[in-house]
């Protein structure tokens, strides 16, 4: 599955979620995102901590915080996610041509940083905590 396909299984997708942490194992080609996902439908402020495991990672970019804003380094970072576009990541087409054909691109927007985490990979799944 892709991250977008997994996101579509959530009541609110990754909208209004909170990124707790991320780890990358470059040798294994994996990344794990720990995210407090918004499950507030129908109850407000109901979150479930989930681990998103991404395999076949061929690109992992963390943009620096936008210095026009005061960067936030709290317990979590308010986030949302979407399929990566050329507007978010102008070099996407150059990478797409060099990576395996089953590679997907996905970006998490970090609200307090006004920046993104971009990832290109071949598989994604939720793991139990």
N, C-alpha and C positions, 0 to 999 in steps of 0.2 A: 504494500500500500504506500501511497504518498502521504506527506503530512497533511495536505489539503483533504484527502479522503478521510483520514482520521479526524481532522477538525470537523468535518461534516457530520460525524457521529455524536458530537457534543451538543448540548442544548443551545449554547450561545457561541459555539466555536471557541476560538481563543480570545474573543472580544472581552475586554475588561478582566483579563487574567493577570496574574502576577508571577514574574520570573523570579524564582528563588535562587537558582544556580544553573550552571552549565559546565560540563566537563567534556574534553575532547581527547580521544586516544588516537593520535595520528598514525601510529604503527598498525593499529587494528582497523583504522578507517571508520571509527564510530564517534558519535556524540550523544550525550544524554542531557536533556533539558528537564529540570525539575520545575514544575509549574503549578501554581494554585489556580485551578480552572474554575470559572464562574458557572455554578450549577443553580442559579437563583430562580429558575423557572419552576414553580410559581413563587417560591419563597425568596425574599431579598437577602443578599449577603450570605449565600451558601456557597462555599468553595470546597473543592476536593483536590488534594495534592496528588499529582500524577507525574510519572516519569515517561518522557517521550524518548525512545531509543531510535537513533537514526544510524543506518548502516550504509556502507559504500560511499562514505563522505569523500568528496573530491575537492570541495571548496568550503572554507569556513572563514568568514570575515566578521569581525566586530568593529563597527565604525566607532570612532571616539565620540565622547559627548560633545554636543554643540556648545561651544564656549560663550555663545550669546545668552545662554541660560546658565544658571548655577547648577552644576551637575549634582545629581542625587545619588548618594551611596548609602541607602538605608538597608533594611532587612530584605526587601523585595523591590522589583521595578515593575511598574504598571506596564503591561504589554498587550499587544494584539498581533495577529499574524495574517499573512496573505501570500499568495503566489507572487514571486518576485517579478517585477516589471522593469522595462528599460528605464523608466523614470526614476526608479529606486536605485537601480544598479546599471549604469550605462554600458558597462562592458559585458553584459549578460550574453549577447549573441556571440561574441568572440569565444567565451568559455563554452557555450552550448555546442559550438562546432568542434571543440577539442575533446569533449567528454563523451562517455558511452551514451548510446541513443536512449536508454531507459532512465537517464538522469533527470530528476526533477529539481526545481529551484524554489526555495521558500524563504521568506523574510519575516522576522519578528521586529516590530516597531517598539522601541523602548521610549515610552512617553517622556519620562523625566530627563532622559538624555537627548531627546529629539534626534535619535539615530537608530540604526538597524543592526541586527545580526542577520547575515545572509548565509545560507547553507545550500549546497548542492549535494545530492545523495541519490541512492537507488532504492532504499527501503526505509520504512518507518513503522513503528509499532509502539503501543503503550505497554509499559511494564508495571507490575505491582510494586508498591513501596515495601 
